[in-house]
Amino acid sequence: MSEILPESYHVELKEGVSGGLAGSLFSNGEYQITKALDSTTLQIRSSSRPLGTSSFTETEPKVVPSDVGKEKLLELFGILKSLAPPPPGSGDVFGEGKTISWFSNEFMWSNNISGAIVGEDKRSPEEVEKFKRAVEVVSELAEL
């Protein structure tokens, strides 16, 4: 049976996240991809924070037909569904300094890096490779 995307969703990728007391509030770059309910488009937003600065620079939001990114979104959805989300307070279990969050009514997943690390939750090399591919997919979607 082939995978079906939720009717609406919001995906975020944050890069350069180091955790700490503020958790993932401080990142170097961020992509957001949103499909609203009953919409036939994706809204893609990206921003970056140049090294040594405290403010983000946002690019002009893009709106593209949702079917343009459907295969990549299906791939991302499948990858995230195959990975158990880290428990809160796990830190950077994939060792990439990046977080991905998927929010929809049907499915929620996040590896939000927080400051208070509780226990050891490192992932297998195969899971790390899946996560790296998920990061690539979000980056590719942001370039649509």
Residue, then its C-alpha position, 0 to 999 in steps of 0.5 A: m500500500s502506498e503512503i498518503l500525505p496528510e491533507s495539511y502539514h507543517v515541516e521545519l528544518k533548523e540547522g546549526v542548532s547547539g542546544g543549551l539552556a535556550g534549546s533550539l531557539f538559536s539556529n543558523g538557518e531555518y526552512q518551513i514548508t506548509k500545506a494548509l487544509d484544502s490548499t493546492t499549494l505549498q508555502i516555503r519560507s527560509s531564513s538564515r542568521p549570518l555567523g556572529t549576528s543575532s538576527f535572521t534574514e528572511t527570503e521572500p516566501k515562495v508558493v508552489p503547486s503542492d504536486v511539485g514536491k509530492e514525491k519528496l514529501l512522501e519520501l520525507f514522511g516515510i523516513l520520519k515515520s520509520l524513525a522513533p522520535p527521541p524522547p524529550g531532553s535527549g539532546d542531539v541523538f543524530g549528531e547533526g546539529k539539525t532538527i526536523s519537525w513534522f506537524s499534522n493532525e495525523f502524525m507528529w515527529s520532532n527531534n527538537i534539541s533541548g538543553a537538559i540531556v537526560g540519559e543516553d539515546k544515540r541512534s544506529p548508523e542506519e538511523v543517522e543515514k535516514f535522518k541525513r537523507a530527511v535533512e537533504v529532502v527538506s533542503e531540496l524542497a526548500e529550493l523548489 
